[in-house]
Amino acid sequence: MSGKLYIVPTPVGNLGDMTPRAVETLRNVDMILCEDTRTSGVLLKHFGITTPTSSHHKYNEHDTTSRVVARLSGGENIALVSDAGTPGISDPGFMLVREARVAGIDVETLPGPTALIPALVNSGLPCDRFTFEGFLPPKKGRRTRLEELSVEPRTFVIYESPLRLCTTLKELAETCGPTRRAAVCREISKMHDSTHTGTLCELVEYFSANQPRGEIVIIIEGMAGSAPKKVHRNKYRDSSEASSDNL
């Protein structure tokens, strides 16, 4: 019988967010795949987890995926973790899950920490419907994507590095308009956790004077009035269709 692939979320900051089930899973599998074994090593040591680890990241996943699937097919149980949050969400994971499923291997994803949802809810912007963009294209296609997002009717969420935050906020102000409301969430669940809200223009001004550090999530209000109109189909056919039936 083949083994099982476990996708295990890890805290984005506060180690208290690690679930007992996640700890138990990492202790009981045969191997843990890590985006960075050094980063995960700190977490594993904290919880007394001694399971062997191996590297699996965006630079080697094309090479390692087939070998991991072979080990799973041979009966080993393997867990995948990223540096923080849920694997597959702007982190390696999709390719391995896809190939495991193609090979008929069971995959189980544990619920757990992610920066996306806490930032969205904490922003105070509508979160009943939203879209997650992840990281914007660094160069090619960036402006086009920003223009597409500017007319998105739902709240949308972007991940960004602190070094590019001001540039991205300025580009958002240009495409979405300076008065569009937004929020910048920083270092979620960590010691310097903070959320700044205001218009894009106000956020540009604030962060131009206050260079941020740490992990950044930007939440932007959707374009008012841009929701797609519902098409109401008349229950009665038009006269030309009716007359053709009578021929």
TORMI-493730 format. One record per residue (C-alpha): residue number from 1; residue in one letter; x, y, z. Coordinates in steps of 0.001 Angstrom, whole numbers, plus 500000, padded with zeros to 6 digits. Example, Ala and Ser with C-alpha at 12.3 -4.5 7.8 and 13.67 -1.06 7.14 Angstrom:
// residues 2
[1, A, [512300, 495500, 507800]]
[2, S, [513670, 498940, 507140]]
***
This chain:
// residues 247
[1, M, [500000, 500000, 500000]]
[2, S, [501159, 503536, 499259]]
[3, G, [501746, 506057, 501996]]
[4, K, [500080, 509431, 502487]]
[5, L, [501224, 512977, 501812]]
[6, Y, [500401, 515432, 504596]]
[7, I, [500333, 519188, 503947]]
[8, V, [501036, 520780, 507331]]
[9, P, [500639, 524532, 507977]]
[10, T, [503081, 526116, 510415]]
[11, P, [502809, 529423, 512321]]
[12, V, [503362, 532681, 510444]]
[13, G, [504782, 534134, 513643]]
[14, N, [503557, 533098, 517075]]
[15, L, [504562, 529487, 517793]]
[16, G, [501441, 529173, 519938]]
[17, D, [499468, 528919, 516696]]
[18, M, [500925, 525467, 515991]]
[19, T, [498119, 522941, 516439]]
[20, P, [498488, 519713, 518457]]
[21, R, [497442, 517765, 515371]]
[22, A, [500202, 519366, 513303]]
[23, V, [502792, 518449, 515951]]
[24, E, [501533, 514875, 516137]]
[25, T, [501588, 514509, 512343]]
[26, L, [505157, 515786, 512045]]
[27, R, [506281, 513415, 514790]]
[28, N, [504714, 510352, 513191]]
[29, V, [505596, 510683, 509491]]
[30, D, [508697, 509075, 508006]]
[31, M, [510082, 512310, 506560]]
[32, I, [509400, 516047, 506585]]
[33, L, [509959, 518075, 503417]]
[34, C, [511005, 521650, 504269]]
[35, E, [511203, 524802, 502199]]
[36, D, [514282, 525624, 504294]]
[37, T, [515532, 522957, 506704]]
[38, R, [517255, 525602, 508848]]
[39, T, [514086, 527635, 509336]]
[40, S, [511952, 524569, 509997]]
[41, G, [514669, 523170, 512251]]
[42, V, [513985, 525924, 514800]]
[43, L, [510298, 525013, 514858]]
[44, L, [510911, 521268, 515048]]
[45, K, [513401, 521669, 517889]]
[46, H, [510928, 523814, 519828]]
[47, F, [508342, 521038, 519726]]
[48, G, [510804, 518202, 520221]]
[49, I, [510219, 516740, 516756]]
[50, T, [513115, 514539, 515604]]
[51, T, [511720, 513274, 512284]]
[52, P, [514306, 513350, 509438]]
[53, T, [514016, 516347, 507103]]
[54, S, [514816, 517024, 503444]]
[55, S, [514778, 520180, 501292]]
[56, H, [511873, 520812, 498919]]
[57, H, [511654, 524349, 497547]]
[58, K, [510888, 526224, 494345]]
[59, Y, [514428, 525807, 493029]]
[60, N, [514539, 522001, 493290]]
[61, E, [510909, 520838, 493292]]
[62, H, [511063, 519827, 489615]]
[63, D, [513848, 517397, 490527]]
[64, T, [512649, 516192, 493921]]
[65, T, [508941, 515688, 493211]]
[66, S, [509351, 512412, 491297]]
[67, R, [511600, 510962, 494003]]
[68, V, [509156, 511955, 496739]]
[69, V, [506243, 510400, 494853]]
[70, A, [508267, 507199, 494465]]
[71, R, [508839, 507071, 498226]]
[72, L, [505146, 507698, 498865]]
[73, S, [504255, 504929, 496419]]
[74, G, [506618, 502659, 498363]]
[75, G, [504582, 503129, 501534]]
[76, E, [506260, 506039, 503316]]
[77, N, [504217, 508791, 504945]]
[78, I, [505664, 512221, 504193]]
[79, A, [504779, 515715, 505411]]
[80, L, [505387, 518996, 503587]]
[81, V, [505925, 522282, 505435]]
[82, S, [506931, 525745, 504237]]
[83, D, [508845, 528401, 506132]]
[84, A, [505557, 529789, 507451]]
[85, G, [501849, 529363, 506750]]
[86, T, [500175, 526837, 504482]]
[87, P, [502258, 525146, 501745]]
[88, G, [500957, 525858, 498258]]
[89, I, [499804, 529392, 499102]]
[90, S, [502579, 531494, 497520]]
[91, D, [504921, 528674, 498594]]
[92, P, [505970, 525319, 497067]]
[93, G, [503353, 522593, 497269]]
[94, F, [501080, 522620, 494240]]
[95, M, [503332, 520518, 492017]]
[96, L, [503883, 517799, 494606]]
[97, V, [500179, 517573, 495488]]
[98, R, [499240, 517346, 491807]]
[99, E, [501734, 514593, 491040]]
[100, A, [500829, 512660, 494182]]
[101, R, [497171, 512672, 493199]]
[102, V, [497998, 511609, 489653]]
[103, A, [499862, 508646, 491166]]
[104, G, [496817, 507722, 493242]]
[105, I, [498381, 508721, 496564]]
[106, D, [496187, 510052, 499360]]
[107, V, [496782, 513690, 500250]]
[108, E, [495584, 515257, 503483]]
[109, T, [495858, 518989, 504113]]
[110, L, [495603, 520078, 507726]]
[111, P, [493825, 523374, 508470]]
[112, G, [496005, 525966, 510107]]
[113, P, [497838, 529300, 509980]]
[114, T, [497993, 531596, 506972]]
[115, A, [498678, 535338, 506705]]
[116, L, [495894, 535868, 504191]]
[117, I, [492758, 535417, 506308]]
[118, P, [493791, 537262, 509516]]
[119, A, [494944, 540249, 507456]]
[120, L, [491729, 540326, 505432]]
[121, V, [489443, 540180, 508468]]
[122, N, [491565, 542657, 510458]]
[123, S, [491486, 545228, 507649]]
[124, G, [487881, 546221, 508249]]
[125, L, [487221, 546008, 504512]]
[126, P, [484437, 543782, 503117]]
[127, C, [485491, 540142, 503342]]
[128, D, [482310, 538283, 502388]]
[129, R, [483723, 538005, 498858]]
[130, F, [487374, 538542, 497978]]
[131, T, [490118, 537518, 495592]]
[132, F, [493691, 536563, 496465]]
[133, E, [496373, 537780, 494071]]
[134, G, [499502, 536687, 495942]]
[135, F, [502662, 538412, 494686]]
[136, L, [502291, 540690, 491667]]
[137, P, [504490, 540081, 488630]]
[138, P, [507808, 541866, 489323]]
[139, K, [508143, 543323, 485815]]
[140, K, [506490, 541809, 482736]]
[141, G, [502707, 542092, 482895]]
[142, R, [502719, 544019, 486176]]
[143, R, [501000, 547167, 484901]]
[144, T, [498414, 545166, 482996]]
[145, R, [497593, 543116, 486092]]
[146, L, [497272, 546246, 488217]]
[147, E, [494849, 547756, 485709]]
[148, E, [492795, 544548, 485737]]
[149, L, [492685, 544582, 489531]]
[150, S, [491647, 548240, 489574]]
[151, V, [488169, 547294, 488315]]
[152, E, [487841, 544170, 490483]]
[153, P, [484533, 544537, 492402]]
[154, R, [485669, 542366, 495309]]
[155, T, [488213, 543176, 497973]]
[156, F, [491587, 541904, 496777]]
[157, V, [494684, 540808, 498679]]
[158, I, [498346, 541149, 497681]]
[159, Y, [501533, 539879, 499307]]
[160, E, [504496, 542244, 499151]]
[161, S, [508021, 542664, 500453]]
[162, P, [508791, 545661, 502690]]
[163, L, [511347, 546981, 500185]]
[164, R, [508726, 547215, 497420]]
[165, L, [505774, 548327, 499568]]
[166, C, [505908, 552061, 498777]]
[167, T, [506365, 551434, 495060]]
[168, T, [503408, 549066, 494991]]
[169, L, [501188, 551455, 496985]]
[170, K, [502032, 554274, 494539]]
[171, E, [501189, 552035, 491566]]
[172, L, [497916, 551023, 493218]]
[173, A, [497072, 554693, 493834]]
[174, E, [497721, 555436, 490149]]
[175, T, [495577, 552589, 488824]]
[176, C, [492851, 552324, 491497]]
[177, G, [492717, 556001, 492426]]
[178, P, [494272, 557770, 495437]]
[179, T, [491037, 557696, 497468]]
[180, R, [490539, 553915, 497267]]
[181, R, [490571, 552511, 500808]]
[182, A, [493164, 549911, 501759]]
[183, A, [495041, 548361, 504669]]
[184, V, [498633, 547273, 505196]]
[185, C, [499084, 544429, 507674]]
[186, R, [502589, 543732, 508917]]
[187, E, [504181, 540931, 510957]]
[188, I, [500905, 539106, 511640]]
[189, S, [500865, 537387, 515058]]
[190, K, [504423, 538542, 515815]]
[191, M, [505680, 541023, 518408]]
[192, H, [505389, 544027, 516068]]
[193, D, [502033, 543041, 514540]]
[194, S, [500360, 546162, 513127]]
[195, T, [497600, 547194, 510740]]
[196, H, [497449, 550624, 509093]]
[197, T, [494283, 551635, 507256]]
[198, G, [493351, 554629, 505112]]
[199, T, [493221, 555687, 501500]]
[200, L, [496001, 554581, 499184]]
[201, C, [497259, 558171, 499135]]
[202, E, [497414, 558269, 502945]]
[203, L, [499206, 554925, 503095]]
[204, V, [501776, 556082, 500530]]
[205, E, [502462, 559160, 502672]]
[206, Y, [502738, 557163, 505886]]
[207, F, [505032, 554414, 504615]]
[208, S, [507213, 556858, 502674]]
[209, A, [508086, 558339, 506068]]
[210, N, [508110, 555031, 507961]]
[211, Q, [510128, 552285, 506269]]
[212, P, [508421, 548984, 507197]]
[213, R, [510065, 545678, 508026]]
[214, G, [508847, 542102, 508033]]
[215, E, [506103, 540288, 506135]]
[216, I, [503541, 542524, 504405]]
[217, V, [499938, 541905, 503306]]
[218, I, [498035, 544630, 501403]]
[219, I, [494232, 544559, 501313]]
[220, I, [492487, 546838, 498794]]
[221, E, [488820, 547736, 498620]]
[222, G, [487018, 546599, 495479]]
[223, M, [485845, 549123, 492899]]
[224, A, [482432, 550434, 493876]]
[225, G, [479735, 549801, 491326]]
[226, S, [481844, 547458, 489218]]
[227, A, [480016, 544267, 490147]]
[228, P, [478803, 542434, 487042]]
[229, K, [475160, 543014, 486254]]
[230, K, [472790, 540102, 486498]]
[231, V, [471238, 539021, 483247]]
[232, H, [467486, 538577, 483654]]
[233, R, [466217, 536201, 481016]]
[234, N, [462632, 536891, 479976]]
[235, K, [460475, 533863, 480604]]
[236, Y, [458554, 534714, 477432]]
[237, R, [460243, 534284, 474085]]
[238, D, [460270, 537263, 471759]]
[239, S, [457695, 537507, 468976]]
[240, S, [460107, 536508, 466201]]
[241, E, [461005, 533266, 468015]]
[242, A, [457334, 532553, 468695]]
[243, S, [456348, 533176, 465098]]
[244, S, [459095, 530879, 463774]]
[245, D, [457678, 528044, 465851]]
[246, N, [454346, 528538, 464136]]
[247, L, [455728, 528093, 460644]]
***
